[in-house]
Amino acid sequence: MRDEEPVRPALAVLGVFRHRNFRLFFAGQLVSLMGTWMQTVAQAWLVYALTHSPLLLGLTTFCSQVTVFFLAPFGGLVADRVDRRRLLLVTQSAAMLQAAVLAGLTLAGVVRVWEIVALAFGLGLINAFDMPTRQAMLLDMVGTSDLRHAIAVNSMMFNLARVIGPSLAGAVIALTGEGWCFALNAVSFSAVLASLWLMRLTPRLPRRHDRPLDEIAEGYRYSFHHRLIRVSLFLIAASSCFGAAYLTLMPAFARDMLHGSAAHYGVLMAAVGAGAFVGAYGLSLIKERWLVAAPVIAGAVFGIGLMAFSQSQGLWQAVVVLVPTAMCLMIQGGTTNTIIQLAAGERFRGRVISHYSQAFIGMMPWGALILGALADRFGVREAILWGGSVVLASSTLGWLMRRGQVWKLENLRTKE
């Protein structure tokens, strides 16, 4: 009978929306992330318009993300100790204030590069606590059985915003300037704050410990003694540092390599978002027996895609290459996130996710500095080509590290 037919795998991912808290989370985050991507694009374009320096582009990205590298373990520790919803209310409110200050300075026509860098650094401080808390709260909202679908939908939401946000930013910059992108981002935070207020989650009792540094060290020991988590973190760190940092050079690539405008930059970033959106949906379709192998394969194809993108001569040629390239990075990041959340015990989940944040987000600023310096000295194309080569090599090494191991999905969760 028709009503007894199983849900098709292609549509199974939508089952996650039966959770009221996740529906609220999705709606609020989608609006907020569109604003965040508008600010990201406008900030990079403004820095390059003021300085014409790939190195300063890299420095701005470095300052906005390096705090995640150093402070994410503390953010993960806090996420393991306190009520996560209340912590997100604090971090999202602080991010709204940061965007409002940047908008005010820019619209007043008095903004300087050092102020942009300082505010980017402040946002990085906020994200160091926001990211691991937001990721750890996914399991609180949907439970273990829907975790993979929640991660996939969350990634699709992130990248849908990545498609819409840069496209809007390109138009807004062309019509009114960068300041209104920052202002719209500040307003967009009201959506996620409202969704957090409306959620109904079981309160988490505060968990205290007299020695927080010991807990952080314990978390690192847990991650690095768990072979699957260790290899997964190595792969995503290499791809993030030497590969994902190519996004930092996108304004220079659009303006100097393709001789384009802010609209061209917006199209390139939208192509990245479209590819990542497809990759996020593909994450939900990956069969369980391929889950552990997927990060290695996706990382290798990502490296090859970067090398091809570096040689692009026209806008649409670049777009065609960017879509599958971004798709593979998203599959690598999403499968890695799924693996470590399933592998980590509940007591360590926030800290292990903070290590993922360090590897994925925290390594980008180091890559931004490296690729920015290489671009300054040798050229933008050469820097991206070199980064793609390193990603391909690291994926090959990751495959060799994986050989001889039987890692099945049902054996991922370890005893605490």
Buried (B, 14 or more C-beta within 10 A) or exposed (E): EEEEEEEEEEEBBEBBBEBEBBBBBBBBBBBBBBBBBBBBBBBBBBBBEEBEBBBBBBBBBBBBBBBBBEBBBBBBBBBBBBBBBEBBBBBBBBBBEBBBBBBBBBBEEEBEBEBBBEBBBBBBBBBBBBBBBBBBBBBBBBEEEBBBBBBBBBBBBBBBBBBBBBBBBBBBBEEEBBBBBBBBBBBBBBBBBEBBEEBEBEEBEEEEEEEBEEBBEBBBEBBEEBEBBEBBBBBBBBBBBBBBBBBBBBBBBBBBBBEBBBBBBBBBBBBBBBBBBBBBBBBBEBEEEEBBBBBBBBBBBBBBBBBBBBEBEEBEBBBBBBBBBBBBBBBBBBBBBBBBBBBBEEBBBBBBBBBBBBBBBBBBBBBBBBBBBBBBEEBBBBBBBBBBBBBBBBBBBBBEBBEEEEBEBEEBBBEE
